[in-house]
Amino acid sequence: MAVTVHGHPQPIAAASAVLFHGDGVLLVERASGPGAGRWSLPGGHIEDGETPEAAARREVFEETAVAAGLLDPFGVYDVHIPAHGAVAERLYRITVFLGLALDANPIAGSDASAARFVEVGELSSMPLTEGALSLIRRAHAHVRATIARQA
């Protein structure tokens, strides 16, 4: 049973990363759970004593075997997962980081059935987890604007 506060699920701390390599963003296809068969940013639970950035790095590597370069905080987002079957309703509070991948050859691991870089222009035709498309587009625009300022 999920821990609740005033009838709402207690937020579960999680971390994720939007990693780019060229014009591609690193995605994983979820193998199980309510997101099974959908593509998502790599990420997961923050373990006891772990910082959000360390969790994002660990999850990215566990799910894709890709190392992240410098990561910048990009925001904190709440993701609500309704109850399904015997699994209780959950609320994830995800700290999202933005950065570049140091490797362009992902290998699916952990709870991912596939991992690959996807061109940003191809995203709208993919089955993505809720909110992923708008988050990736914002991150991509941010990266492009940063590069333009530095040129």
C-alpha positions, 0 to 999 in steps of 0.5 A: 500500500502506498504511503499517503498524505491527506489521501494523496500519495507521498511523492517518490524521489526520482531522477532523470536526464535528457542527454543529447548526442548531435541532434539525437536524444537518448531514450529507453523503451520501458519493458514493464509497468504502466509505461511498458512499450513506451519510450521515455527518458532514462531515469528512476528512483533516488537511493538512500544517501544518493544525490539526484545527480548521482541517481540520474547518472546511475540510472542512465548508465544502468538503463543504457550503458551510456556515460553522461558528461556535465549535467545541469539541473533542468527542473523538477517535475511531478508525474502521477501514475494512476493505480493499475491492477494490484499496483497502488497509485504513485506520484514521482517527483523527478529531478531532471538534468540536461547534458551531453552523452559521452557515448553514442552506442546505447545498450538496453539494460535494467528495466529497458527493453531497448535504448537508442538515440532518436532524432528530435524531429522523429519524436512526434511519431513515437509512443512516448510516456506522458510529458516526455515530448514537451520536456525534450523539446524544451531541453532541445530548444535550451541547448540550441539557444545556449550553443547560439549564444556561445557562437 
